[in-house]
Amino acid sequence: MCDFGRPTTEPGAGTHLHYGFLVDVPEVRSLIDETRRLTAKIADTQARVDALRPAFGKLLSADNWLPKEYGEPDLTSGMGGGIGQYALYRAEDGSLCLFSLVIPAGAQTPIHDHLAWGLIGVYRGVQDETVYRRLDDGSDESHAKLDVARRQTVKHGEFYTLLPPLDDIHYVRTISDTPSISIHLLANDTACVTRHRFDAQTGIVTPFRSGYSNAKCAER
């Protein structure tokens, strides 16, 4: 059973295992409701993600729904570089999450994957995204051969889709003078699943869990 209330602690005051709506506002509920409706209605992943674009764009364009504490850097982040990753909604069965990712000015994420379909868009600031494609067959879990597929600048209100295995490996850098905040809607519990960091130069692949700044992952 999901806990649909607000978390009992604020970020920085200790983390707890939270599910449901950690930010319980109409804008977030509307997107999650529409995601659930379309997931049940549309079997094809690309068609489902395309159908979700209007609802996701509406959340990005809405003002003042994201609490200030969920838009701050986190110096203890599992992503490193002061990057904060704040759960806004988590399905207890791990099938869906919504979170904010805060990247300080000049900082960047490691090259990483997501392992789920979804939508990512910029709520504040400006980001530069570099997307990679794998040139190998993925049979060696510890090594990958990557090539740059594309680069793009993403500004407030703009967003893009994830449809693994295409476009699932990337890194993001803040190019605005202030921290960037991106909103992620993904079909897993992203910060708590074992994903992969990639070194584009050496090809080394390392498993990792980024974790949330405001909620715990279940013990394994």
C-alpha positions in Angstrom: 0.0 0.0 0.0 1.4 3.4 -1.0 1.8 6.2 1.4 0.2 9.1 -0.4 1.1 11.7 2.1 4.1 13.9 2.3 7.4 12.6 3.6 7.8 12.8 7.4 11.2 14.4 7.0 12.7 17.1 4.8 15.8 16.5 2.7 18.9 16.8 4.9 17.0 15.7 8.1 17.5 12.0 7.4 16.2 9.8 4.6 13.4 7.3 4.8 12.0 4.6 2.5 9.1 6.5 0.9 6.6 5.5 -1.8 3.6 7.3 -3.3 3.5 11.1 -3.7 6.5 12.6 -1.9 5.4 15.9 -3.5 1.6 15.8 -3.4 0.4 18.6 -5.6 -2.3 18.6 -8.4 0.3 19.0 -11.1 2.2 15.9 -10.1 -1.0 13.9 -9.5 -2.3 14.8 -12.9 0.8 13.5 -14.7 0.9 10.3 -12.7 -2.8 9.7 -13.3 -2.4 10.2 -17.0 0.7 8.0 -17.1 -1.2 5.2 -15.4 -4.2 5.6 -17.7 -2.1 5.5 -20.9 0.0 2.6 -19.7 -3.1 0.6 -19.2 -4.5 1.7 -22.6 -1.5 1.6 -24.9 0.7 -1.5 -25.2 3.2 -0.1 -27.7 5.9 1.8 -25.8 6.7 4.4 -28.4 3.0 5.2 -28.9 2.5 5.4 -25.1 5.4 7.8 -24.7 4.2 10.0 -27.6 0.8 10.1 -26.0 2.3 11.3 -22.7 4.1 14.3 -24.3 1.2 16.8 -23.7 0.8 15.9 -20.0 4.6 16.0 -19.4 5.0 19.3 -21.2 2.2 20.7 -19.0 4.1 19.8 -15.9 7.3 21.4 -17.1 5.5 24.6 -18.0 3.7 24.9 -14.7 5.2 27.3 -12.1 5.9 27.0 -8.4 4.9 23.4 -7.8 8.4 22.1 -7.0 9.4 22.7 -3.4 12.6 24.7 -3.0 14.3 21.9 -1.1 13.9 19.6 -4.1 15.7 22.0 -6.4 18.9 22.3 -4.4 22.3 20.6 -5.0 23.3 17.7 -2.7 27.0 17.4 -1.8 26.5 13.8 -0.6 24.9 12.6 -3.8 25.5 9.2 -5.2 25.9 10.8 -8.6 28.7 13.0 -7.4 29.5 16.6 -8.3 26.8 17.9 -5.9 24.1 16.5 -8.1 20.8 16.1 -6.2 18.2 13.5 -7.1 14.9 13.9 -5.4 12.0 11.5 -5.6 8.7 13.2 -6.3 6.7 10.1 -6.8 7.6 6.4 -6.5 5.4 3.4 -7.2 5.9 0.8 -4.6 6.2 -2.0 -7.2 9.0 -0.2 -8.9 7.1 0.4 -12.1 7.2 4.2 -12.2 8.9 7.1 -10.7 9.1 10.9 -11.1 12.1 12.8 -9.8 14.0 16.1 -10.0 17.7 16.1 -10.9 19.6 19.2 -9.8 23.0 19.7 -11.5 25.1 22.6 -10.2 26.4 25.2 -12.8 29.4 23.7 -14.6 28.9 20.2 -13.2 27.9 17.1 -15.2 26.6 13.6 -14.6 28.7 10.6 -15.4 27.9 8.8 -18.6 25.0 6.5 -17.5 22.0 4.5 -18.6 18.4 4.4 -17.3 17.1 0.9 -18.3 13.5 2.1 -18.8 11.3 4.1 -21.1 10.5 7.6 -20.1 10.6 11.4 -20.6 13.2 13.9 -19.4 12.8 17.7 -19.6 14.3 20.9 -18.2 12.3 22.8 -15.6 15.0 25.5 -14.8 18.4 26.4 -16.3 20.0 25.1 -19.5 21.6 21.7 -20.1 23.8 20.2 -22.7 23.1 16.5 -23.4 25.5 14.1 -25.2 23.9 10.8 -26.3 25.9 7.7 -27.1 25.2 4.6 -29.1 26.8 1.2 -28.4 28.9 -0.2 -31.1 29.3 -3.6 -29.4 26.7 -6.3 -28.8 26.6 -5.8 -25.0 27.7 -9.4 -24.3 30.6 -8.2 -22.1 29.0 -6.6 -19.1 32.2 -5.0 -18.0 33.1 -3.3 -21.3 31.3 -1.2 -23.9 32.4 0.5 -27.1 30.6 3.9 -27.4 30.3 6.5 -30.1 28.6 9.9 -29.9 25.2 9.7 -31.5 24.2 13.4 -31.0 24.5 16.5 -28.8 21.7 18.9 -28.0 21.0 21.9 -25.9 17.9 21.6 -23.7 16.2 24.7 -22.3 13.3 25.4 -20.0 10.2 23.5 -21.1 12.0 21.3 -23.7 12.1 17.6 -23.3 13.1 14.3 -24.9 12.2 10.7 -24.8 14.0 7.5 -23.7 13.2 4.3 -25.6 15.9 1.8 -24.6 18.0 0.5 -26.1 18.1 3.6 -28.3 19.1 6.9 -26.7 19.5 5.3 -23.2 23.1 6.2 -22.6 24.0 9.8 -22.1 25.5 12.4 -19.9 24.2 15.9 -19.1 26.0 19.1 -18.2 24.6 22.3 -16.9 25.7 25.2 -19.1 23.6 27.9 -17.4 25.0 30.2 -14.7 22.7 28.7 -12.2 21.9 25.0 -11.4 19.7 23.2 -13.8 16.7 21.2 -12.7 15.4 18.5 -14.9 12.3 16.4 -14.3 12.4 12.7 -15.1 9.4 10.4 -15.6 10.7 6.8 -15.9 9.2 3.3 -15.9 11.3 2.0 -13.0 12.5 3.2 -9.6 15.5 4.7 -11.3 17.7 5.7 -8.4 17.3 2.3 -6.8 17.9 0.0 -9.7 21.4 -1.1 -10.6 22.4 0.8 -13.6 25.7 1.4 -15.4 28.4 4.1 -15.5 30.4 4.2 -18.7 33.9 5.5 -19.4 33.9 6.4 -23.1 37.7 6.5 -23.3 38.6 3.1 -21.7 35.3 1.3 -22.3 35.0 0.3 -18.7 31.4 -0.3 -17.5 30.7 -0.1 -13.7 27.4 -1.0 -12.0 26.0 1.6 -9.6 22.9 2.8 -7.8 22.7 6.6 -7.6 20.1 6.7 -4.8 17.7 9.5 -3.9 18.7 12.5 -1.8 15.4 12.3 0.1 14.4 8.6 0.2 16.0 5.3 0.8 16.3 2.3 -1.6 15.1 -1.0 -0.2 17.8 -3.2 1.2 19.0 -6.1 -1.1 
